[in-house]
Amino acid sequence: MQVLIAAIGAQGPAITPAMAYRDYLGRSLSSISASLLDSHGMPLGPAALASMRSDLYALYRRELRASPGLPNILEKLDIPFCVASSSQPERIRISLELTGMLAAFEPNIFSATMVKNGKPAPDLFLHAARAMGIPPAKCLVIEDSPAGITAARAAGMAVFGYLGGSHIAPAGLAETIAALHPDRIFDDMHALPDLVRSLQTEKRAL
């Protein structure tokens, strides 16, 4: 968000952090660009996109860290899993590499660039489910954005709201995510394996 706000500001429109978190969190760059065109009469231009890429990757290399417990927690999941992100493929791979999780997810990495509509549309999650060979009703999405939770619901998938990301408090997202009624809400990745098992037990009982 820090890099996105700066890139938009360099084009002219002044976007506050509150506006950016409300309107752009969890969305693809194409979706953000279309929103800017609607609201300010200009999409994200080539110069903004280029500066975003270089500034973001430099910031990642300085500051990006995995949520506490990852990637070791992934080894405790006894189900197939993947990444389905609004980010560009290059950005996803760099993020996973810097946080030590690339090997855990590769080759099951899916980007919004692979589908027509990004989140909050369900297209990306449905594409990932087809590629993984799992029916949507048997999928679980872990999300930290309202757009992602909305997309998971639209795809007919169970969804957990994760509140442990560093963006949650600045964006004031805890209440917004709770209002969307995900199947579980948690803020510690160490709890994920037990939460997954509890959901599996619950679904078997239905």
C-alpha positions, -999 to +999 in steps of 0.1 A: +000+000+000+029+024+008+043+019-027+009+020-044-001+052-027+032+069-038+028+057-074-007+070-076+003+103-060+031+107-086+004+107-113-016+134-095-045+119-074-040+121-036-051+088-021-051+084+017-041+052+033-077+047+045-090+051+009-063+027-004-070+000+021-108+003+015-107+003-023-076-016-034-065-042-008-065-077-022-072-065-058-052-070-089-033-041-105-057-042-135-087-039-111-070-010-093-062+007-126-098+004-137-111+018-104-087+048-107-100+054-142-136+054-129-128+076-098-101+099-111-102+097-149-068+080-152-056+044-149-022+034-136+002+045-162+034+027-175+056+050-154+036+043-122+037+005-128+074+005-135+082+026-104+059+004-083+077-027-094+112-015-086+102+002-054+081-027-041+108-053-047+134-032-030+111-028+000+103-065+000+140-073+002+145-050+031+113-057+051+092-087+039+089-114+065+067-145+067+040-147+094+055-163+125+057-201+123+057-202+085+069-221+065+072-249+091+034-249+097+028-258+061+045-291+067+017-300+093-011-297+067-020-331+054-040-316+024-029-302-010-025-264-010-017-236-034-013-198-037-041-179-055-031-143-054-041-110-070-004-102-075+016-106-107+034-140-110+068-124-106+058-107-074+043-139-060+074-158-067+097-132-052+075-130-021+076-167-016+113-169-023+122-142+002+100-158+029+113-193+023+081-207+011+086-211-027+095-248-025+064-255-004+040-241-030+057-246-063+043-254-089+008-246-075+010-208-079-019-190-095-022-153-103-051-131-112-034-126-145-046-161-154-083-152-153-106-125-168-117-110-135-097-106-103-110-106-067-137-100-055-149-121-085-145-158-079-126-165-111-092-170-096-102-194-069-123-214-093-093-216-117-071-227-089-096-254-078-098-268-114-061-269-117-057-287-084-085-311-092-106-302-061-143-294-062-150-258-049-172-272-021-141-290-008-118-260-009-107-238+020-094-203+014-072-184+039-077-147+033-067-114+048-087-090+027-124-083+023-121-087-015-106-122-011-133-133+014-160-121-009-144-140-038-142-172-018-178-170-008-188-163-045-168-194-054-187-216-030-157-222-008-151-222+029-130-193+041-109-184+071-102-147+079-066-142+089-059-111+112-022-117+118-009-096+089+008-063+096-018-045+074-048-054+095-045-028+122-036+002+099-065-007+076-089-012+105-098-045+089-107-067+119-143-055+121-147-055+083-135-091+080-157-102+110-187-086+094-182-108+063-187-139+086-158-162+075-160-197+088-132-190+113-112-159+123-077-163+136-045-143+141-019-169+148-007-192+120+003-218+146-035-224+150-041-232+113-036-270+113-060-275+142-085-251+126-084-270+094-090-303+112-119-288+131-135-277+098-130-311+083-147-327+113-175-303+111-181-310+075-181-347+079-207-344+106-231-325+084 
